Amino acid sequence: MSKQLDFINKYKNDVIEACKGTSIFASVTMAQACLETGYGNAIFHNNMFGFKGSAKMQTNEFWDGTVAISGTQEYYNNSNVPTNIKDGFRVYKTVVDSIKDHNRLLNISPRYVMVRISQTPEDQCEALRLCGYATAPDYSRILKWIINKYDLKSLD
């Protein structure tokens, strides 16, 4: 079995459980985890989704406020040219806490209303881009490709 499928199989039940009873598609969440971690090659402090954090942010049952500084790339002003920056990222006790916090954020933040009302995984991928979840210009296209390549709709 491939490393990519090993990663998906390792976390698919946690993703399905976190998405159960919500409008967030497990296929999209799994695709985000695949993309954000490089299929598990870069899980920084159990943070599967590259969630940023700072001391000013409110904690919750899945994140205690701990932050680690790391380098990252962001795309500004609809540019295709990445800018290297250092930023604070949430530190989680477990990967499962990261998955649950991801679902919590998408379900409660007014910023992600478009994500919640999306009727298909493809629409949800596009809504994530439009809501500013990620700055990479090809973020939604890559998520859709991952969903199709690994038949992730079977998780929904």
C-alpha positions as CSV (number, residue, x, y, z in Angstrom):
1,M,0.0,0.0,0.0
2,S,1.2,3.5,-0.7
3,K,2.3,6.0,1.9
4,Q,-0.6,8.2,0.9
5,L,-3.2,5.5,1.4
6,D,-1.5,4.5,4.7
7,F,-2.0,8.1,5.9
8,I,-5.6,8.2,4.8
9,N,-6.4,4.8,6.4
10,K,-4.7,5.8,9.6
11,Y,-6.9,8.9,10.1
12,K,-10.1,8.3,8.2
13,N,-12.1,7.1,11.1
14,D,-11.1,10.1,13.2
15,V,-12.1,12.4,10.4
16,I,-15.4,10.7,9.8
17,E,-16.2,10.8,13.5
18,A,-15.3,14.5,13.8
19,C,-17.5,15.4,10.7
20,K,-20.5,13.2,11.8
21,G,-23.6,15.3,12.3
22,T,-22.1,18.4,10.7
23,S,-22.2,19.9,7.3
24,I,-18.5,19.5,6.8
25,F,-17.6,16.8,4.3
26,A,-15.2,14.2,5.6
27,S,-13.7,13.9,2.1
28,V,-12.8,17.6,2.2
29,T,-11.3,17.4,5.7
30,M,-9.3,14.4,4.8
31,A,-8.0,16.1,1.6
32,Q,-7.0,19.1,3.7
33,A,-5.1,16.9,6.1
34,C,-3.4,15.2,3.1
35,L,-2.4,18.5,1.5
36,E,-1.4,20.4,4.7
37,T,0.8,17.6,6.0
38,G,2.1,16.1,2.8
39,Y,0.3,12.9,3.7
40,G,1.8,12.9,7.1
41,N,5.3,13.9,6.2
42,A,5.0,17.2,8.1
43,I,2.7,17.1,11.1
44,F,4.1,20.0,13.1
45,H,3.1,19.7,16.8
46,N,0.1,17.5,15.9
47,N,-1.4,20.4,13.9
48,M,-2.8,18.6,10.8
49,F,-4.3,21.8,9.2
50,G,-1.7,24.5,9.6
51,F,-3.9,26.4,12.1
52,K,-2.3,29.5,13.2
53,G,-2.6,30.7,16.8
54,S,-1.5,33.5,19.1
55,A,-1.8,34.3,22.8
56,K,-4.7,36.6,22.0
57,M,-6.9,33.8,20.7
58,Q,-9.5,32.1,22.8
59,T,-8.7,28.6,23.8
60,N,-11.2,25.7,23.6
61,E,-11.6,22.1,24.6
62,F,-9.2,20.9,21.9
63,W,-6.5,23.7,22.0
64,D,-5.0,25.0,25.3
65,G,-3.4,28.1,23.8
66,T,0.1,26.7,23.2
67,V,1.8,28.1,20.1
68,A,5.0,27.3,18.3
69,I,6.7,29.6,15.8
70,S,7.6,28.2,12.4
71,G,8.3,29.3,8.9
72,T,5.6,29.1,6.3
73,Q,4.7,30.5,2.9
74,E,1.7,32.8,2.2
75,Y,0.4,34.2,-1.0
76,Y,-0.7,37.9,-0.7
77,N,-2.8,40.1,-3.0
78,N,-3.8,37.1,-5.3
79,S,-0.2,36.7,-6.3
80,N,1.2,33.4,-7.5
81,V,4.5,34.2,-5.8
82,P,4.9,32.9,-2.2
83,T,6.2,35.0,0.6
84,N,8.2,33.3,3.4
85,I,7.2,34.4,6.8
86,K,7.4,33.2,10.4
87,D,4.1,32.8,12.3
88,G,2.6,31.1,15.3
89,F,0.9,27.8,14.9
90,R,-1.4,26.0,17.3
91,V,0.2,23.1,19.2
92,Y,-2.2,20.2,20.0
93,K,-1.8,17.4,22.5
94,T,-3.0,14.9,19.9
95,V,-3.7,14.8,16.2
96,V,-7.3,13.9,17.0
97,D,-7.6,17.2,18.9
98,S,-6.4,19.0,15.8
99,I,-9.1,17.2,13.7
100,K,-11.8,18.1,16.1
101,D,-10.7,21.7,16.4
102,H,-10.7,22.0,12.6
103,N,-14.3,20.8,12.5
104,R,-15.2,23.1,15.4
105,L,-13.8,26.2,13.7
106,L,-15.5,25.5,10.4
107,N,-18.8,25.0,12.2
108,I,-18.8,28.1,14.4
109,S,-16.9,30.8,12.7
110,P,-19.0,33.3,10.7
111,R,-16.1,33.4,8.2
112,Y,-17.0,29.9,7.1
113,V,-20.8,30.2,6.5
114,M,-20.2,29.5,2.8
115,V,-18.3,26.3,3.7
116,R,-21.2,25.1,5.9
117,I,-23.9,25.7,3.2
118,S,-22.0,24.0,0.4
119,Q,-23.9,21.1,-1.0
120,T,-21.0,19.1,-2.5
121,P,-17.4,18.4,-1.6
122,E,-16.3,20.3,-4.7
123,D,-18.4,23.4,-3.7
124,Q,-17.0,23.1,-0.2
125,C,-13.4,23.1,-1.5
126,E,-14.2,26.3,-3.5
127,A,-15.9,27.9,-0.5
128,L,-12.7,27.3,1.6
129,R,-10.8,29.3,-0.9
130,L,-13.3,32.1,-1.2
131,C,-13.5,32.4,2.6
132,G,-9.8,32.8,2.8
133,Y,-9.0,29.5,4.6
134,A,-5.7,29.3,2.7
135,T,-3.8,31.8,0.6
136,A,-2.4,29.4,-2.1
137,P,-4.2,30.2,-5.3
138,D,-4.6,26.6,-6.3
139,Y,-5.7,25.3,-2.9
140,S,-9.3,24.3,-3.9
141,R,-8.1,22.7,-7.2
142,I,-5.6,20.5,-5.3
143,L,-8.1,19.5,-2.7
144,K,-10.5,18.3,-5.5
145,W,-7.7,16.4,-7.2
146,I,-6.9,14.6,-3.9
147,I,-10.6,13.8,-3.3
148,N,-10.9,12.2,-6.8
149,K,-7.5,10.4,-6.8
150,Y,-8.1,8.7,-3.5
151,D,-11.9,8.3,-3.8
152,L,-12.4,10.3,-0.6
153,K,-16.1,10.8,-1.2
154,S,-16.5,7.3,0.1
155,L,-15.8,8.8,3.6
156,D,-18.9,11.1,3.3
